[in-house]
Amino acid sequence: MTQPKAPIIAPAKAPNGPLLWLLALASLIALAAAIAAMVITARSGAWLTFAFQGTIIVAATLGAFMGLLKKFTDAPSIGAICIAGTLFVAGFLGYYAAGGSIAFRALLGGDLNAFNTGELPDWVLFVDVLASGVITAIAGLFALGRDPKESWKQLMLGVALGAPVLIGAAIIYKAHLVQRIAALNMIVSTLIAMAIFILVIGLISASANAFIKAFSAGLDDLPQADQDAGTAPPPAKTASKTA
């Protein structure tokens, strides 16, 4: 008896176009900032920050490989979001380890020349956060690009369902509606609060569901699409007995 072989699922096709170039550019900028930060921290002896900048260099190098050489693109969305997360977390931890504040002194007119002070300049954190945000957006666009029509439809639906919650919260805060509702009869105020709670939970749940569908659209179609394109073997046939 021959055993059936499980069909091989081919990886998603590598993304093309300007998104990869933008990913490479953001990664190279973060890489240059990390190298400069390592020079600064090596002079001042902030070795913990030095180590965090080394982590950023590894992540930024992988991002540059993805963008320029199309390496590690079997799962581009996951790869890009991991790089973005590394830049963000390592950037903040390295900044704190160097004794920096979140005040962004550079943006507020502070001294940009930190090479003579032995401190980690604020622009290093700014570059890490900016690059992380750009790469996060790229990762989202990679995911939305699998099935653009359905993805953007669900994304707009999620925004439409979530926006009333934010708008309503702003109106309640500005108009002091909480105090006004609390001043009503206890039964009436309780019913109003329950109705608002149910409405808000419903809108948030529906919005979250739409966002999940937006970024997961096209995943179920990838194996079949790859088979149609001839990049994956056909499904295994039913086992048959041999004499």
C-alpha positions in Angstrom: 0.0 0.0 0.0 1.4 3.4 -1.0 1.0 6.1 1.6 -0.5 9.4 0.3 1.9 12.4 0.5 0.6 15.6 2.1 0.4 18.5 -0.4 3.2 21.0 -0.1 2.0 24.5 0.5 4.2 26.9 -1.4 5.2 30.2 0.3 3.6 33.5 -0.6 5.1 35.3 -3.5 7.6 38.0 -2.6 6.2 41.5 -2.7 7.5 43.9 -5.4 7.4 47.6 -6.1 8.3 50.7 -4.1 7.3 49.2 -0.7 10.5 47.1 -0.8 12.6 50.1 -1.6 10.9 52.1 1.2 11.6 49.2 3.6 15.2 49.2 2.6 15.5 53.0 3.0 14.0 53.0 6.4 16.2 50.1 7.5 19.4 51.8 6.2 18.6 55.1 8.0 18.0 53.1 11.2 21.3 51.3 10.6 23.2 54.5 10.1 21.8 56.0 13.3 22.6 52.8 15.3 26.2 52.9 14.1 26.5 56.5 15.1 25.0 55.7 18.5 27.5 52.9 19.0 30.3 55.3 18.5 28.8 57.7 21.0 28.1 55.0 23.6 31.6 53.4 23.2 33.2 56.8 24.0 31.0 57.3 27.1 31.1 53.7 28.3 27.3 53.1 28.1 27.7 49.5 27.2 24.1 48.5 27.8 23.0 51.0 25.3 25.8 49.9 23.0 24.4 46.3 23.2 20.9 47.6 22.3 22.2 49.5 19.3 23.9 46.2 18.2 20.5 44.6 18.2 19.1 47.4 16.1 22.0 46.9 13.6 21.1 43.2 13.2 17.4 44.0 12.7 18.0 46.9 10.3 20.4 44.8 8.3 17.7 42.1 7.9 15.3 44.8 6.7 17.8 46.1 4.2 18.3 42.5 2.9 14.5 42.2 2.5 14.2 45.4 0.6 17.3 45.4 -1.6 17.9 41.7 -2.1 14.4 40.3 -1.5 15.7 38.0 1.1 13.5 36.5 3.9 10.3 37.4 2.0 8.5 34.1 2.5 6.3 35.9 5.1 7.0 39.6 4.4 4.3 41.0 6.8 5.6 39.0 9.8 9.2 39.7 8.9 8.7 43.4 8.6 6.6 43.7 11.8 9.3 41.8 13.7 12.0 44.2 12.4 9.8 47.2 13.4 9.2 45.9 16.8 12.9 45.3 17.4 13.7 48.9 16.4 11.0 50.3 18.6 11.8 48.3 21.8 15.6 48.3 21.5 15.5 52.0 20.7 13.5 52.9 23.8 15.4 50.6 26.1 18.8 51.9 24.8 17.6 55.4 25.2 16.6 54.8 28.8 19.8 53.0 29.6 21.7 56.0 28.4 19.8 58.2 30.8 17.8 60.0 28.2 14.3 61.4 28.8 11.2 61.1 26.5 11.1 64.9 26.2 12.8 64.8 22.8 15.0 67.7 23.6 16.2 67.8 20.0 12.7 68.5 18.8 12.3 71.2 21.4 15.4 73.1 20.5 17.9 71.3 22.6 21.5 70.7 21.7 21.9 68.3 18.9 25.7 67.9 19.3 25.8 65.1 21.8 29.2 63.8 20.7 30.9 66.1 23.1 28.7 65.3 26.1 28.8 61.5 26.2 25.0 61.3 26.1 22.8 59.5 23.5 21.2 62.2 21.4 17.5 62.4 21.1 17.5 62.2 17.4 18.7 58.5 17.7 15.4 57.6 19.4 13.5 59.7 17.0 15.0 57.9 14.0 14.3 54.5 15.6 10.7 55.3 16.3 10.2 56.9 12.9 11.7 53.9 11.1 9.7 51.5 13.2 6.5 53.3 12.3 7.3 53.4 8.6 8.2 49.6 8.6 5.0 48.8 10.6 3.0 50.6 7.9 4.8 48.7 5.2 4.0 45.4 7.0 0.4 46.3 7.0 0.4 47.2 3.3 2.1 43.8 2.6 -0.8 42.1 4.3 -3.5 44.3 2.6 -1.9 43.6 -0.8 -2.7 39.8 -0.7 -6.4 40.6 -1.6 -6.6 44.3 -2.0 -10.3 44.5 -2.8 -11.5 42.6 0.2 -8.8 43.9 2.6 -9.5 47.6 1.9 -13.2 47.0 2.1 -12.9 45.4 5.6 -10.4 48.1 6.7 -12.8 50.9 5.8 -15.6 49.0 7.5 -13.5 48.7 10.7 -12.7 52.4 10.6 -16.4 53.3 10.1 -17.4 51.1 13.0 -14.7 52.3 15.3 -14.9 56.0 14.6 -18.3 56.6 16.3 -16.8 55.2 19.6 -13.9 57.8 19.5 -16.3 60.6 18.5 -18.8 59.7 21.1 -16.1 59.5 23.8 -14.9 63.0 22.9 -18.4 64.4 23.0 -19.1 62.8 26.4 -15.9 64.2 27.8 -16.3 67.7 26.4 -20.0 68.0 27.3 -19.6 66.4 30.8 -22.3 64.0 30.0 -21.2 61.5 32.6 -22.0 64.0 35.4 -25.3 64.8 33.8 -26.3 61.2 33.4 -25.3 60.5 37.0 -27.5 63.3 38.2 -30.6 61.6 36.7 -32.8 59.1 38.5 -30.9 56.0 39.4 -32.9 53.6 37.3 -32.8 56.0 34.3 -29.1 56.6 34.6 -28.4 52.8 35.0 -30.4 52.0 31.8 -28.6 54.8 29.9 -25.2 53.5 31.1 -26.1 49.9 30.1 -27.3 50.9 26.7 -24.1 52.9 26.1 -22.0 50.1 27.3 -23.7 47.5 25.1 -23.4 49.8 22.1 -19.8 50.6 22.6 -18.8 46.9 23.1 -20.7 46.0 20.0 -19.1 48.6 17.9 -15.6 47.8 19.2 -16.1 44.1 18.6 -17.4 44.6 15.1 -14.6 47.0 14.3 -12.0 44.6 15.6 -13.5 41.7 13.6 -13.4 43.8 10.4 -9.7 44.8 11.1 -8.8 41.1 11.6 -10.5 40.2 8.3 -8.7 43.0 6.5 -5.3 41.9 7.5 -6.0 38.2 7.1 -7.8 38.4 3.7 -6.2 36.2 1.1 -4.4 33.8 3.4 -6.8 30.9 2.7 -6.4 31.4 -1.1 -2.6 31.4 -1.2 -2.0 27.6 -1.5 -4.6 27.2 -4.2 -3.3 30.2 -6.1 0.2 28.9 -6.0 -1.0 25.5 -7.3 -2.8 27.2 -10.2 0.4 29.1 -11.0 2.3 25.9 -11.1 4.5 26.7 -8.1 3.2 23.8 -5.9 2.6 20.2 -6.6 -1.1 19.0 -7.1 -2.8 17.4 -4.1 -1.9 13.8 -3.4 -4.2 11.1 -4.9 -6.1 8.6 -2.9 -4.0 5.7 -1.7 -4.5 2.5 -3.7 -3.6 -1.1 -3.0 -1.0 -2.8 -5.1 -0.9 -6.5 -5.7 
